[in-house]
Amino acid sequence: MNAPVIFPAVSTGPAVSTGPAGNTGWSATIDACHGLLAIAIGTNNLDDTFERACREADRNTAARSQYPRLTRLRRLLEDNVSLERAQHEIMRVRPAPEAFVEALMYSLRRGIDELTNADTLHRLSGLDEGQLKAVCRRVQSFNPEIATPWWSDEVAALIAKWRELHERR
């Protein structure tokens, strides 16, 4: 005595949402029905659906552009990279602290001859390219009452010394 169970139709609004400009979501509804039919008939099961979703997520993740900094840090986490090497790589790319730059600027007030001083060279070698550009602008715009502004050939010598120091790294 299996009597069929009939559920009364209860409508709570449209079955398919209507988007902007009258666009209905029929394609998504049809895709969902195809998936349900494949599971019901047995041509597909939930594991295949889950695996397919995982593969699609992996493809989407791989297609995204990677941040170069994160890629470099992930490379440093590999087993064949020592802790000392990783620390050196991280510290090498870091910009110099602001106090470091200010100490360099203070020493450069004395003129181009400071490029022979070991402390000045050490501070200069710690600058990244953006900081070097800022230092070049600042030495050319020194207040004449405090220090003599640098000429373009002196700035060129500063840049050449910075490049020489960075080639040694």
Secondary structure, DSSP 8 states (H G I E B T S, - for coil): ------------S-SS-B-GGG-B-HHHHHHHHHHHHHHHHTS--HHHHHHHHHHHHHHHHHHS---HHHHHHHHHTSTTS-HHHHHHHHHHHS---HHHHHHHHHHHTT-GGGGGSHHHHHHHHT--HHHHHHHHHHHHT--TTTS----HHHHHHHHHHHHHHHHH-
